Amino acid sequence: MHKVVIVGRPNVGKSSLFNRLLKKRSAVVADVPGVTRDLKEGVVETDRGRFLLVDTGGLWSGDKWEKKIQEKVDQALEDAEVVLFAVDGRAEITPADLEVAEYLRKKGKPVILVATKVDDPKHEHYLGPLYALGFGDPIPTSSEHARGLEELVEAIWERLPVRHIETEPEVAGIRLAIVGRPNAGKSSLLNAILGEERVIVSEEAGTTRDAIDVEFFFGGQRFVLVDTAGIRKRPESLVEELAIRRSLRAMDEADVVLLVVDPFQVGDRELKLANEALERGKPVLLVITKWDLVSKEDAPKVRRLLREKLAHLDHLPWVYTSAFTKQNLDRIFREAVRLHELNHTRVPTSELNRWVAVWTSRVQTPNFKGKPLKILYATQPEVAPPTFVFFVNHPEFVTRAFENYLKNRIGEDLGLREVPFRLVFRGRREE
């Protein structure tokens, strides 16, 4: 797939441009520099085809992440076919803009100069100084008002090399959202899986500021790994609050949630995150990181303590891993595929009703003033999560105890304990 990379100094509107071209709010945007630090990728769909768009951190930021950010930009530009050099169309050229221009000239890639924040055509008269950057005519755009985007996409296709149309169908991907508290080892886990430092890792909590999507293949299966910002109990800034919202949205979009757990720091936060995912109908795989730091002698004790603290999650699958030794990284993907398939289980109506007959024969159904609850029949209209609809004579007769009994039986007898599923009770006249 063609690759296009957005580059520029901090706070010129790169992430806003990224979101507009993708036609969705993918990157966190805030009016402060340094929000984006890692690489963000997304596929842009156009009439002429698709291309991979990469958002990068601001170059020449002057902060402590400057060197790391430039390493990421260097990495993104290695196989880039077109570069979008974003500059603020309403501001004067800065020394940082000139530094970026010189940096891109040395890279030798085709460059399109994109003037951002040009909300009104009358502002285009002030773009003359941008010619000094040496990349020809700037394309005026406004992410806020969606101005100039069609012209920009057309310019991108004019500079992309011609390729034969891909005839092979794209392999469907399984989206894995990597979530957890700050410093649980999420970014280290992603880097270990990819075999490269794709995202910045630091002992400082809150290093990851946005959800980072990365494509990965394992065993012929395509995965999209989404590294998210660590979720604190109380966000410490607006940027962090926006990043946490994006992390929760990544959960909504995921097929499977990888809950990363630091064995030395675990508690209610992990229980809350797991419940957030399960309530959204997402299967959860517990990934215990930093296992290389646990000695063989202490391992049984640490496992027991973890099981005690996370007793409510004991029915979920657990994988003990290490980003340092790469222990059990392959098992993460095998378990994720299994959970994904389990979450798409569809029980035939005939089989489901045979089980209903067995379940109701083993327990006395609730009754109200001598009128017993009767299950007329059951069906499963949806998957991901599996949803079971029970048509009954009186839905109001269903007690919490009886509903829990059915949940236990579905989990055990239909083999769905490890994934969330839903029960719906309807009257005989309801559709």
Secondary structure by P-SEA (a helix, b strand, c coil): cbbbbbbbcccccaaaaaaaaacccccccccccccccbbbbbbbbcccbbbbbbbbccccccccaaaaaaaaaaaaacccccccccccccccccaaaaaaaaaaaaaccbbbbbbcccccccccccccccccccccbbbbbbcccccaaaaaaaaaaaaccccccccccccbbbbbbbbbcccccaaaaaaaaacccccccccccccccbbbbbbbbcccbbbbbbbbcccccccccaaaaaaaaaaaaaaaaccccccccccccccaaaaaaaaaaaaabbbbbbbbcccccccccaaaaaaaaaaaaacccccbbbbbbbcccccaaaaaaaaaaaaaaaaaccccaaaaaaaaaaaaaaccccccccbbbbbccccccccccbbbbbbccccccccaaaaaaaaaaaacccccccbbbbbbbbccccc
